[in-house]
Amino acid sequence: MKNILFYSPDLNLCASLLMYFGDKYSVTTTTNLDSIEPIAETLVLDLLVIDGEPDDRVFELCKKLQNKRPHFRIILTYVYTAKFKEREADLKNYIEAVFYKPIDLYEVARKIERMMFQVL
């Protein structure tokens, strides 16, 4: 079974994503950004979904994960604001997709499905 890690500071969103994707994938969730790297080192992950603004911490985390494991797949979701436009452009070198909130969960699920079965 494919493994997904969802990060969101919103516990309710984590629980909802766990329920939504849990029948198809092995899903781990966290509300702690600092726990992503240790989890990624412990589990064999196929995908990371980060629900958070593309600030410097998220940028450095994505960069570090990609350097350790090239082609690691990451999706970012956040409420678009112009102040993150430049950082998002930089992040696109390390992430596969961006979805702006409010997200269309069906669209995100379709993207995840395609990513999970795409050969690198």
N, C-alpha and C positions, 0 to 999 in steps of 0.2 A: 504494500500500500504506500502511496506517495505521502510525504510528510510536509506539512505547512506550519509555519510559525506566524501567528498574528500578534502584532504589537499594537496596543492602543492604550492611552491613559484612561480610557473609558471602560470600566469593568463590564458595563451592560453591553457595549458593542462587542467586547471579547466573547461574552457568553452567547450573544446572538450569532456571531460568526462560527463559533464552535458548534452550535446546534445546526446551523445552515449547511456547513461543509463536513460535519463530523461523520455523516453516513457514507461519504465518498473518499475521504482522505483521513489520515492520522493527523489530528489537529492539536497543536500546543498553542496556548495563549499566554501573554504576559502584559502586565500594565507597567512594567519597569523597563525603561529603555536600556539601562545598564545591564540587564540580564540577557539581552539578545545575544551578545557575543559568547558568553559561557554556554548558553543553550545551543548555539550554532556549532560550538566545538564538541558538544556532548552528543547531539543527535545528528543523524544523517538527514539534512533538510533538502527538500527539493525547491522550496519557495519560502520567501519571507515577505509578508505584507506589513508595511509600516503605516500606521495611521497617525500622522503627525506632521507638523510644519517642517519644511525643508531647511531647517536651521543648520548652524555649523556642526552641532553634535550629530545630527542625522547624516549630514554630508560625510563627516569623518568616519562614522560607523560603516556606511555603505562602501566607502573607499577601502577601508580596512578589510571588510568581508570579501570584496572583489579581489583585492591583492592576495589574500590567503587562498581564495578559491575562484579563479577566473570562471566567468560564465555563471556565477551564482545568480539566481533569479530573484529580483526584488521588485515589488510593486509599492508605490507610494500613493496614499490618499490623504487629502487635506482640503481645507477651505481655501480657495485661491485668493491671494491678495498680491497686489503688484509688488510689494516690498520683497517678495521671495522669487520674483521672476528670474533674476540673475543666478541665484543659488540653485533654482530648479534647473536652469540650463546647464549648470555645472554637474548637477546630479545625474542628468540624462546619460552621462558617460558610464554610470555605475548601476542604473536601474533600467528595468525593462519597460515599465509603464507607469503612468500617472493618471489617477482618477480624481476629479474635483468633486467635493461634496456640494450638495447631496449626491451621493453615488447611486448609480443604477446597479443594484446588486446582481441582477441578471447579466448585465454587461460585464461586470467584474468576474462573475462565475464562468462566463464563456471564455474570457481571456485566460483565466486560470486553467480551464480545461485544455485549451490549445497549448499553453505553456507546458503543462505536465506531460504531454505526449509528443512534444516537439523534440526531435533529436538535435543535440548540439554538435 
